[in-house]
């Protein structure tokens, strides 16, 4: 049984929060440049130039890529042969979020209660934490700050099996068209198919952590990813003010579901497709 001190987790998460806010992943940066090379709208070209320059300044100066440094989504893969010492795992993660957001001067956007009081917690905690037990003795941490300009335009559609592939396409496109330019495109679109209503939503979030240049390993889903990307980029929504680069990628994750169901969830992320991943 391997032991891991909770303080190590806290320090690691704190660093990851700052890195995720400052450094756009290389695959997203390259996707933006490819979009700029093929963008047909002159206005869209200018917008993409500004977005790319912003990413370069943020990386060079250790500054937040976007003022909305998000609600912190954390995926944990915990080896069953790992023992956390010196504290609870979720406490260690939340302590790391607090430390990273305070030390990094990142905007604190979390309110403790959602409807009546809405008092800011002042340190961006608690995070939204998903934990999975896996073989081994390692801890894999993925930190994905999620801004709410795009989160507010995400959605879930509860389909039936008879809706099939075409129904899935329509469900995704209905959400994208309703979102229009509000999620700060070019966007990355995470799609979760299967499970239950809530499971599909988690799958769609997890899909956003996959690199934009990696397709689903199942050929049928990889083909659907490409088809949806082409459909989205034909809408004319473009990068903020119209154009041909509405989305950089569509990533699909799927899971088993009930014989009577076909849940489809869409998590939209703006061009600030931030995440950081480390294994302890």
Secondary structure as UniProt FT lines:
FT   STRAND          2..5
FT   HELIX           6..22
FT   HELIX           26..38
FT   HELIX           42..61
FT   STRAND          71..79
FT   TURN            80..81
FT   STRAND          82..85
FT   HELIX           89..103
FT   TURN            104..105
FT   TURN            114..117
FT   STRAND          128..134
FT   STRAND          139..146
FT   HELIX           148..151
FT   TURN            152..153
FT   STRAND          155..159
FT   HELIX           161..163
FT   HELIX           164..179
FT   TURN            180..183
FT   STRAND          187..195
FT   HELIX           197..207
FT   TURN            208..209
FT   TURN            212..213
FT   HELIX           219..233
FT   TURN            238..241
FT   STRAND          247..257
FT   TURN            259..260
FT   STRAND          262..269
FT   STRAND          276..279
//
